[in-house]
Structures are given as structure tokens and as C-alpha cells.
Amino acid sequence: MGANRNVLKLFSLLLIFTVSLVNAEEKVEKKVDALLSKMTLDEKAGQMTQLTLKAFTNGKSGDKLKLDENKLEKYIVQEKIGSVLNCGGRALSPEKWLEITSLVQKFAKKTRLQIPVIYGLDSIHGAGYVAGSTLFPHNIAMAAAGSRQLVQQMAEVTALETRAAGIRWNFAPVLGVARHPFWPRHYETFGEDPFIASEFAEAYITGLQGDKLPLAEDKVLACMKHFLGYSYPRSGRDRTPAWIPEIQLRELFVPPFRAAVQAGAVTAMINSSEINGRPVHASPFYLKKLLRKDIGFSGFVVSDWADIDNLYTREMVAENQREAVKIGVNAGIDMSMTPFKIDFKKHLVSLVEAGEVPVQRVDEAVKNIIKVKFQAGLFNDPFEDDKLSEKIASKEAKKLNERCAEECITLLKNESEILPLKKEEKILVTGPCSNLKSVLNGGWSRTWQGREEHLYPDSQNTILEAVKAEFGRGNVSFEKGADFDKLLDADKAAEKAENCDVILLCAGENTYTEHSGNIRDYNISLSQRKLAARLSETGKPIITILTQGRPRVVREIEKVSDAVVMAYLPGVKGADAIADVVSGDVNPSGRLPFSYPKYAGGFEWYDYKKSANWSSCKVEFQWPFGAGLSYTDFECSGLKLSKNSASKKGFDGLKVSFDVKNKGKMKGGYIAQVYVSDKVASVTPANKRLKEFKKIYLNPGENQTVNFDLPAEAFSFINAECRRVIEPGKFIIRAGGLKKEFTLE
């Protein structure tokens, strides 16, 4: 009876909680409707317009930036602009941010209806535009770390440090599935697998927003982006066309956005380019059917930078700007990132008055925007004080950042167990990435492209500095040897190597994002290949450290390397983590979240189709998806399924378990992964697909049973009618090098 009373009490509490949430939602809806009923068309169009900060400033950047109050009066009070974005060129101090955001909101208070402005910022791997904030590893590195908990904790710190600047809207996370390895925003994603991207979408959004809305005082709104297909341009270059069959679109690219909506995302930014000849900003199919009807999104949709204008200047689906506004708004865009002028607003008012854009469409858009402003808590109090500023880059945040950097490092090659090195070994540090801070952080770091070295903290080490600190200055020599685009004194580097035990070659890419990172040659630069070849002539062991946002082809360098360490873009603590891995103070535990291509002339993914890997059409990776070595030895055994067969009717999933033992002498982290393969299906099945993962930590000699619950959906796929289905048949369950067959009858 006692147990029954407890169950009844719990049910009652859940019912009360649910009713209170519904009541709160209804109250917000009534407030939104009441406000909307008071708004003029001009005010509504203003809410749908977003301007960049530079439209309001004196043209300077950093803490010399000042807002022009005449421009604030013009755009916010007279034109009723509803949103502002960006930093004006480079990171600002928290004090400067609070000055800016407070002044913007003060002018919003002068408007007739006192509707607050919603301010958006790109806090992509930490609050990168807030000076002194924590710069974490980029998402691709966090995916390699394999921990939902770390992603959520990273997002929590990002939220706090963004909110400390008076900002309540973060243009993140990037949820494109990285299916083109040379796309310049590859590192902003969680890799090539939709399941990993979906899981981390949920973790990240929960970290940013918390469990419920309106926002708590240390939270910000997420913006899932860029819906849809942006991460798979056919050319590999930014903002260029994608050609994606609907089956593939729904199978691979939709799931992370669905997971984001289920996690509570209430804003979405749109793919700047096109899919199958249809610009996403102009497509009711993508914006209304897929995003709203199929996925269930109910928040507001914002364009990317000038993308309504791009409908007539680049995509050529509109004859002029007025027609572009008509097409975009009617397709489902709620807010236009114009970003400098208010032509969008003027055209929108004219279009509504002419009956070319229904007033109901405008009301729908404005209602979506106003509701989100309520959810952001802006109507309660749009101003922030400085109490959160004291928590920026706290000891806890720094400790978390260290752990994130350490856990993402991925050991790809380790011949003759050359790593870890002994502390007394003599090391030559060389290569273009050896003595730069920027290359560890990448784009979206203090500036858009992240290249200004002086903006990084004095406390951040370069790889050279970190190696000196770890091994002793007297044990470390340095010669750059090559820049990214030219060979320097490679002979001098080779000469210095003669007096060393080992060479640490720091290779990779300079910083970039978006179109600045477009490339035509997928190979790592010729200067770096020549440096590696010259160093190999010394006969000294070469350990290659890769700091890069995407997998540049390194086949020639790999051949002459005894060890290869993939560091991705590991953030301000990245150099220390690299040095700790090289010395053995940290046991590497990352796994590649993408398939590393071996050749520039072609690439595949881990879930390739059978016809991609037969006869002369062999799939060959430099390193496969999930690759990652350790300094200890893990052994997997005892793969078990809760049942060997089941009826499709009423099938509710499958329990999978297996044992992992640490047979080595070091404590280590192991990312357990479970894959499912459909042997026969009505649509050609994938080689395998990841359906679960979990990171565990084992002491030497320790054994742990890892348990997974695979839902029925893990056995589904998108069929020829573009519907998700489960078909009867045989499946292969793979985990830890083991496999078992399961039959669905």
C-alpha cells in the first residue's frame, strides 16, 4: 500500500507540474495576442528586421566602439527594429557589452509599445566575442571526446559567459552533418554521423537553455542552424549548391534538427544556399513542411546574413529586392538579417499593403518572435547587471576546459609505441602550427576569422611553449621550417634534428571560417609536405601533431610519421593537452567523428553502401570513423542481446551489453559504440550505422559491463516513399569488434 501511495503522490506532482506548464504557456499566448492586436503594420515589420551592430556605431571596434544615439533613435525608436546582432569587429569586454546592450534596450523602452530588442551573437565554442571568456575546443573536437556530459557542461559555461554580456540569444549550435570533409565549417559541426549530432544537439541546447523556459538568469536561447543541408555542398565550398535526394535528406540531415526541437530549441537559422535547385530561404517545402509540419518546430525562423537579398543578387530566383522579400517571407522567413539597411522592412510594408504578402503571414511571424522574447524573459527585465561578469573564466570553467581538451585528443598512429615520450628526451619542435595560439582556436575566436594573436590570453601556451613547460626548456629545440604557404629553412630544421631524439612536427591549417576557408586543393599544403620529407631524411622519429578544422589529406606525411596525433581545434587549453598526451601525463581517449580521407580525388563515409566497396571500387580511408588509439589495451567480450529475435508487431527495442576490460597498465577512457546493420532492405542498406555510444573510464585490470537500450527506431530507415519504417529481416549488431545477429519477424 505504501508503494502505491508513493506512486500516486508522484503522479499527482507530475500532473500539477504539467498543468502549471500548460497554464504558463496559455498566459504567454494571451499576452502575445494582446500585444499583437495593438501593433501597427510598421511596428510588425520592424520586429521582423534585424540589423548588425555596425549599423549603429562610430565605425571603430573593440572598446573604442561607441554607439551613435542618433542611429539608435532612427532605427530602434522610429523604425522599431526588433533585433540586433554581432560584435562590431572583435571581442568586447563584459563592461562594454553591458554598456551597449543596456543602451539598446533603453531606446527600445522609448518606443510606443516598449517591445524589447533581442540581441544575437555567435558564441560558437564558448563566448568567443566576450573578451576574457573561456574558449573551448570546437564542436568537432567535442564530438571526438564522446561525452554528452562534457558537451552540456561546455554549453552551460558558454551560456553564462554570453549572458554576462547582456546577450540572451546564441547563434549555435551548428547541426549540419559534416558530409563533405573539405567544407570550411566542418569543425563547427559534431561530425559526419547524424546520431552523434542528434545526441549532442540535445546536450548542448539543454546546457544553453536549461530544462524549461523562460530563461534562468544564467541561460541563453539556442539557435539551431543552418536548416537544412548546408554542410553538404557538392563543391565543398561555402554557400554553394547542395544536391541531396529527399531520402538522404531525411535520413541524415533532418534528425539533428528534430532532436534540437525536442530539446526545446525555439529559434532556427536557415541554410544560405540551395538544395536541388531550391534556395532554402525561398522554399515552403523546407521551411513549412519539413521544419514546421514534419519536425514540429514552433519558434521563429531567422535568415542568415543578407540571404533575402541573395535571392535576387546570387540565387536569381527574384528579379529585384522587393520580389525577394515577398518570396522569402511567404516561404516562411520570420526575421531577416538584412544586416545594414531597412529596405526589407519598407518592402514588406508595401507588399502587405498591396496584398502580395498576407497580413496573416506577417502576424504569424511577429507572434513567433514576440513569444520567443517572452521566453527569453525580455519583457520581465531586458537589462542585465554585472554580477555574472565575475564568473567569466572561473576556476571551474578553466578546469572543465582542460578536461575537454584532454579528452578530445585522438591518437591515430603509434608505431612501436613511440608515444608517450620519456621526459628526458630531446625534442625538435617544428612546423607552421608550432608557435601560434590562433591555430588552436580557429574561427569565431575574438574575431570572425580568429587570426589576431594579440587577442589571446597571455596564459595560453602555444604547442612550443607547452612542450617546453612539460619536458624542460633545455630539452626542446625549435625551428619553424615551413609556413602554411611556403617552405622556410627546412635544412636548418633537419640540422637541429640531428641533435635531438625525436621530431614534433606541428602541421595543419591557418584559421578560417565560412568562405575564407574555401580551398581547391584538399591536400595539406606543399610546404608542409616538403618539410616532412626533408625531416624524414634525418632518420629521426617523427611525431606529427595535426591542428586543423577538417581532414586535409596527409598521406605523404603519414608515411614518414611514426605517430600521428589529431588535435582538431582544441581551444586555449589545447597546447597543454597536446604536451600532456605526448608525455603520457594524459592517456588519449578521443575517437574520430568523421572518416579521414586518404586521397584528394574521392572520399566516402563509414555508412557507405555495399556497391561503393566492391571489385575495383574499394573504400579506403586514411583512418576510419571511430579510429582512436590508447596507451593502454582494452579488450571487449561477451556481447549479449536481450533476445535473438522478436516480432515486428509490438517491437519496443533491444537491450545490448558487452564487457570492456582494461588489460594495460594505465587508466584510460574508452568510447563504447554500438552499430546496427540491416542485411536486406527495400532501400539499399548502409554498411552500418551508429546507434549508441557511451564513454567509460577503467583502471588497469578493471572490467565493466556496458549496457545499452536500443529503441525500435534504431532498426528503422527512410524508405522510397520518404517515410521512416521498420521492415522485418535480419540485422547485425556490432560492438567492440564483436557481432551478433538479430531477427525481426
N, C-alpha and C positions, 0 to 999 in steps of 0.2 A: 504493500500500500504506500509506504514511504517513497519508494522509487516512482510510483505512478504520480504521487503528488508533486515530486520534483519535476517530472516531465511536463505535467500540467502547468506548473509555475513557469517553466522555461518557455512553453508555448505561449502563455499569456504575455510574458515580457516581449517575445518576438512580435506578437500581434500588436501590442501597444506601440512598439518601435516602428513597425511598418505603417500603422495608422498615422503616427506623428509625421513620418516622412511624406506620406501622401498629402496630409493636411498642409505641411510646409510648402510642398510643390504647388498645391492649389492656390495658396496665398500669393506665391510669387507670380503665378499665371494671372491672377486677378490684378496685381499691381502692374504687370507688364501691359495688360489690356487697357487698364485705366490710363496709363501714360501714353500709350499708342493713340488712344482716342483724342488726346489733346494736341497731338503733333501735326504741324503743317507738312505739306509735301516737301518744302525746302528743308525743314528740320530732319525729316526722314532720309532724304538724300544725303544730308550731311553725316548722319550716323553711318551710312554705307561707304564713306570716303575715309581713306587712311593716308596720311602724309608722313614723310620721313622727317626726322628732327632737323636736318639741314634746311628745310623749308622755313624754319623759324629762327635761324641763328645768324650770327655775325660772320659766318664763314670760317671761323677758327675751330680747332679741335682740341681735345684734351681739356684740362681745367681752365684753359684760356677761352673756351667756348662760352658764349653768352647768348641768351635768348633775346630776341628783338620783340619788345612788348607790343609794338605796332603790328607786327606779323601775328602775334598771338591774338590780338584784338580782331584782326582781319579774318583769320582762318577759324578760330575757335568760337569767338563771340558772334561775328557777323555771318560767317559761312556755316557755323555749327558742326565743324568737323568732329567726328566721333572717335577717331583713333590716331595714335602716333606710334612710330617705330624707330628703331635704330639708335646709334650712339653718337653720330656726328663725326665719325672718322676713327676714333680709337677709344680705348677703355677710359672711363671716368672714375674718379674717386667716389666712394659712397656718399660723401658730403655733397659733391657736385650733383650726383644723381638725385638726391633728395631735394636739392635746390630746384632742379629742372622739373621733376615730376610734380612737386608742390605748386610751382608757378603755373604749370599746365592745368592742374586741377582748379587752381584759384580762378583762372579765366573761364573754365567750364562752369564754375559757380555763378558767373556773371550772365550766363545765358538764361533765356526765359524759363526753361524747364529744369535748368541746373542738372542736366544729364552728364555724369562724369565721363571722362575720356578713358578708354582702355589703352594701355601702353604695352607694346610688344617688343621683345628683344630675343636675339639668338644666343641663348645660353646652351651651347651645343655639347660641351664636355666640361661642365662647370660654368659658372657665371663669368665667361671669358671677357665680357665688356665691362666688368666691375674691377677696377684696379685693386690688387692685393687679394683677389679671390682665389679659391682652390681650382687649379687646372688639372682635371682628372685625365686618365687615358681616354682616347676616343672610343666610340661605341664598338668599332671592330675589335679593339683590344679587349674591351669588357666582355664581348662575346667569347673570345678565346679563354677568358678566365672561368667561364662556365658556371657562374654563381648568380642566381636570381637575387639573393640577399644583397650581394655587393652592388648590383645594379640599382636596387631600390634605395640602398643607403647613399649611393652616389647621387641619386636624384633628390633625396631629402636635403643633402648639403647644397646642391645646386639651387633648390627652391628657396632655402633660407637666404643664401647669399644673393640671389636675384631679388627677392622680396626686400632685402635690406637696402636696395637701391630705389625702392618705391615702385618696382615693376611687378605686375601681377600676371603677366602673360608671357610664357616662354615658347618660342617657335621651335619646339622639339617635343618628341623625338622624330628622327628620320626613320621611317618604317618601310622604305623601299627594300626589296630583297635584291641583294647585290649579284645580279646575274651577268653583268659584264665586268670582268676583273679590272679593266683599264679605265672605267668611268671615274672622273675626278672627285666624285663624292662617295666613293666606295667606303672610305674609312668612317663616314658618318653613319653607316648602317650597322646592323648586327650580323652581317654576313649573307651567305647565299641560301640559307635554309629558312623556309617560312615558319617552321615550328619554333626554332630558336628566336626568331624575330618576334613571333607572337608572344612567347613567354616573357621576353624581356620588355616588350611593349607594355604588358600588364604591370610588371615590376616597376618600370620607370614611371609610368603615369601614376601609380599608387604612391610612389615616393614623392612626386611633384605635388600632387593634389591632395593626398591623404585619402581617407576612406569615404568621405562624403563632402558635399557642397552645402552651403557656401564655404569658401576657403577659410582655414585657420590662419592665424596671423603670420605663420612662417611658411605658408604654402603659396604656390602659383598655379595657374592653369596651364595645362599641356596643350600643344597644338600638333596633332598628328599630321605628318607630311611625308612625301608630297603625293597626294592621291591623284593619279594611280599610274604605275608603270614607268615612272621617271628613271628608275635605276637600271633600266634595260634598253638604252638607246642602241639601235643597230650599229651605229658608228663607234660607240664607246665614248663619244664626246658629249659634253654637257648641253642640255636643252636641244637635242636633236631627235628626230622621229624614232619612235618605237613601233615595231611590228610584232604584236603579240596576239595569237589566237585566243578567243574567249575562254576556251578550255584551260589553257595555260594561265591566263589572267586570273581566273577564279581559283585555280589550284595553287598557284604560287604567290601571287601578288595581293590578293584580297585578304587572306587570313590575318596578317598582322594588323590591318586596319579594323577588321572585325573584332579582334582581341582588344584593340585600343578603345573601341566604342563600349565594349562590355566592361572595360576597366573604368569607364566614366569620362572619356575624352569628349569635350563639348566644343572644340574648335578644330577645323581642318584646313590645311593649306593645299593648294592644287598644283599638280604637275604642270610645269611651264610649257611643255611641248605637246606632242600629239601621239595618239595611238591609232594605228591603222588608218591614218589619214584624217582623223578627227581630233582637233585640238581639245584637250580635256576641259579647258575653260569655256568651250563653246558647245559642250555635249550634254544634253539632258540624259542620255543613256548612262554616262558615268556619274554625273552629279545628282541626278534624281533617282534613277532606277537602282544603280549599283550602290551608291553611297547611302541614300536615304531609305529606299524601299527594301533592298536586299540586306544591307548591313545594319540598318536601324539607327543611323546617325540622326540626331535631333538638334545638334548645336548649330553654330554658324560657320559658313564657308568663306575663307578669305583668299583672294588671289595671291599669286607671288608677284615679284617686282615688275610692275608695268605690264602685266600679262594681258590685261584687257586691251591696251594699246597694241600689243603684239599681235592681236587677232587681225589687225589690218596692216601693220608695218612689217610683219615677218611671216605669219601663217597664211596671210592673204585669203581669209575667208570672209572678210568685210572690206567694203570699198573705202570706208573712212572711219574716223573715230566714233562718230555718232552711231553708226551701224554696229561697231564693235561693242559699244556699251549695251546696245539693245540685245545683241546675241548673247553676251556674257551673262547679263542679269536674267534674261529669260531662261537661260540654260540652268541657272541655279547658283550663281555667284552672289553672295550676300554683301561682301565688303571688298572694295577694290583698293589694292596697294598701288596708288596712282603713279609714283610716290611724291612728285614735286608740285603738281598743279591740281586745280579743282575742275578741270574740263569734264571729268567723269560726272561730277555732281550736276553741272549745268546741263549736260546732255541728258542725264537721267530725268531731270525735272521736265525738260522739253518732251522727252519720249512718253512720259506718263501723261502729260497734258494732251499729247497727240493721240493717245490711245494705243501706242505701239508697244508699251510695256504696261501690263495690267497693274493697277494700283494694288490689287491683291498680292501680286508678286513682291512689290515693294514692302507692303505691310508684313508679309511673311518674313522677309529678310530682316527688317528692323526688329520685329518681335524676337527673332532668333538672337540678334545682337544684344538687345536690351535684357533679355533673360540671362544671357551669359554675364552681363555686367552685374546683375543681381547676384549671380552665383559666385562672382569674384569678390563680393562684399563691397563693391564700389559705392553703392547707394547708402550703405551704412556709414562708411567713412572712407573717402578716397585718398586720405593723407596718411603718410607713414611718419613715425618718429625715428630716432636714430638708435633705438635700443638693440636692434638686430645687428647693427654695424659692428658691435663689439664681438660678435660671434663669428665674423668672417675669418676664414683660415684659422680656426680654432685648433687646439692640440688634437682634439678628436678627429677633426676633418683631415688634418695632416697625417695622422696615423692611418685613417681609412685610405687615404690616397696612396700611402706607401704600400699598403696591402693590395690595393687594386693593381698597382704597377707590378708588384712581385708576382701576382697570380696570373697575369696575362702573358708574361714572357713564355715563349714557346721554343723548345729545343727541337730542331728539325733534323740535325745530323750530329753525330758524336763518335767518329771513328776512333777505335782503340781507346775509348773512354778518355780522350784527351781532356775533357772537362769533367769535374772542376779543376782549375789550376791550383798549384801549391802557392802559398803566399810569398814564398821567396823567389819565385820565377821572374826572370827578366822579360819585360813585355815591351814591344813596339806598338804604339797606338798610331793608326794612320787612317786616311780616308776622309772624304768631304764631310761626313757626319760626325767626325770625332770631337770637334771642339765648338759646336753650335748648340745653343739652347732651343732655338726655334724649331729645329728638325725633330725634336722630341715632342713638340706640342701641335704642330701642324696649323691648319687654318682655324679661324674662329678663336684666335688666341691673342687677346689685347687689341688686335686689328683684324680686319676681314681676312687677309692673307697670312697673318701671323709671322711676318718676317723681321719685325723690328726687335733686334736683340736687346736693346737697352730697356725695353718694357718688361722684360722678365726679371724675376726677383734675384737679388744678389745671392740668396741662399740656394738657388737652383744650380746644380752641377751640370756641366757638360759630361759626356762619356769620359773624355780625357781626365777631367778633374775628379770624377768619381773613382776611376781606376787608380789614380794616384793616391787617393784617400784610402782605398781598400788595400792596395799592395805596397804602398810606400813610395814616396817620390823618387827615391834612389833606384827603384826597380823599374821605373817606367820612362821610356824614351818616346819622343814624338816627332813625326814628320808627316805633314798633311798628304803629300804625294800626288793628290789629284783634287780638282774641284768637280762640281757636277757636270760642267761642260768643257773642261779642258784638263789635260794632263799637266801636272806641275813637275816637281823634281822626283820622279819615280826612282831614279838611280840613287839619289841620296837616301830615300826611304829604304831601298834594298841594302844600301851600305850600313845604315843604322841597324837593320835587322840582323846583320851578321854577328852583332854583339849581344843579341837577345835570344831567349829560349823559344819565344812564340810571338806571332804577329796577330794583333787585334785589328782587323780591317773593318772600319765603320762605313758601311755602304748604304745607299738608299736614295731618297729624293729630297729636294728642297721643298719648302712648304708651298701650299696652294689650296684653293678650293674653287668650285664651280668652273667657269670657262677658263680661268687662268691655269687650270691643271690639265687642259686638253693636250693630248700627246698623239703623235703619229707613229712613233717607234716605241713598241712595247718593251723592247729590251732595256735593261738598265744601261745607263749611259756608257758610251765607248771609253771615255776617260777612266771610268772605274774598272771596266773590264781589262784595260791595258795595265792599270796599276796592279790588279790581282795577278795578271800573267807575269809581270816583272817580279813581283814579290815571290811568286812560286819558284822562280829560278834560284832563289837562295836556299831552297830545301828546308826552310824553317816551317813548322806547322802554322797553318793559317786558321784563325777563328773569325768567321765573318758575322758581324752584327748588322742586321737589317733594320733600319728605322725608315719606314715607308707606310704610306696610307693605302697602298694597293700592291698586288703581287707583280712587280716588274720581273721580267724574265731574267733569271740569273744563272742559267745553265752553265755558262763558261766559268763563272766564279765558283759555283758549287763544285765543279770538277776538281778545282785546286784547293778547296777548303777541307780541312779536317773536321771542322764543326761549323754548324750554321745555327745562329740564334735569331729568331724572329721577335723583334721588339715592338712592331707596329708603330703607333704614335702614343707613347706611354705616359705623357704628361710631365709635370715638373719634377716628379719623383722617379722618372723613368731611368735616368742615368745611374742613380744609386741602385735601383733594382737590377739593372744590367750588370753592374760591377759585382753585386751580391750573388747573382747567378753564376757569373764566371768564376768566382772564388769558391762557390759551394756553400756560402752562408745561407743562400736560398735555393731550395730544390725546385726547378722549373716544373710547372704543372699545367700550362696552357695547352689548348688544342686548336688547330687551325679551324676557323669558322667559314672557310672557303677552300675550294680546290685550287691549288697553286699550279698555274700552267707551266709546262716545260718549254713550250715553243711559242713564238710570237704569231705563228701562222694559223693557230687554231686552239680552241680551248673547249673543255666540257665541264660538267658538274658531276658531283658524286651520284646524283639520282638520274644518271643517263639512261636512255632506252637501250634495249639489247642490240638493236640494229646499228647503234653508234659504236659497238665494240665487237666486231666480228670480222673475220678474214683480214683484209688489209686495213680495215677501219678500226684500229686499236686505240682505245682510250689510254693515254699515257700522261700522268701528272708528274710534275717535279716532286710534289708532296701531296698526298690525297687529303680531302676533307677529314678533319678529326685527327690528323697527324700531330704527334707531340710526345717527345721522349722525357724520361725522368732520370735522376741519378740513383734511383732505387728500382727494384724489379717488382712488378705487380703480376700476380697470377690469378686468372679468372677460372672458375669451375662451378659445377653444379647448377647449370641453367635449368630452371623449373618453370613450368606453366601450370596455372591452376586447373586447366583442363586441356585435353588434346584435341577436342572437337566440341562444337556447340551448334545448336540450331540457329539459323539466321533470325527466326521469329523470336522476339524477346531477348535477343543477344544484348547484353549490357556491358561487355568488355572482358578483358582478360588480365589476370594477375601474373606478373613475371618477376622472377627473382633469380639471383645468382650470387656466388661468393667471390669476394675480392680479397686476396692476401698480399701483404707486403713482405716479399721474400728477401728484400735487400737490407741495407744497414742504415738507411736514412729515413726519417719521417717524410712522407710525401702526400701530395694531393692527387686524386685520381677522378677523372670525369667519366662516370659510368654512362654509357649510351645504349639505347635500345632501338633497333631498326626493324621495320616490317617490310617484307617483300610480298607482293601479290603475284603468284606464279602465272595465272591466266586471268585476263580481264577483257571486257568489251572494248576498252581503250588501251592501247599498248601500255603495259605497266612499267613503272620505273624500276631500275636496278634494285634500289632500296630507298626507304625514306625514314629519316629520324623521327621517332615518335615520343621519346622521353630521354631525359638526362638528369644527372644529379652528381654534384661534386662531394666527394668524401675525403677524409684525411686519416691516414693509417700510420701508426708507429711501426718500427721494424718488428716483424713477426706477427703483427696483428691481422686478424681476419674479420671481415664484416660482410653480412648478408645485405644486399641491396634489393629493395622491394619497389616494384612499380605497379601502378594500376593503369593499364591501357584502356581508355574508353572505347566504345564501339566505333566512334568516329575515326580512330586510328587505323581502321581497316577500310575506310571509305576513299573514294576518289571522285573527280568530276567526270561525268560520262559525256557521250557525244551530244546529248541534249543540254549540256551545261548545267546539269543538276548533280548535287552530291549524293552518291548512292553507295550502298554496300552490297556486293554481289557474293553469292556462295562460291566456295572454292578453297584451294589450299594456299596457305601463307607460310612464309619462312620468318621466324623470329630470330634475330641476331643480337648478340651482346657479348662483348669481351672476347671476340674470336670464336664464340660458341654459337650453335644454331639448333633450332628445333622446329618441327613442322606443326602447324595448327590447321585444322579443317573447319570451315564454316559450312554447314549443311543446309 
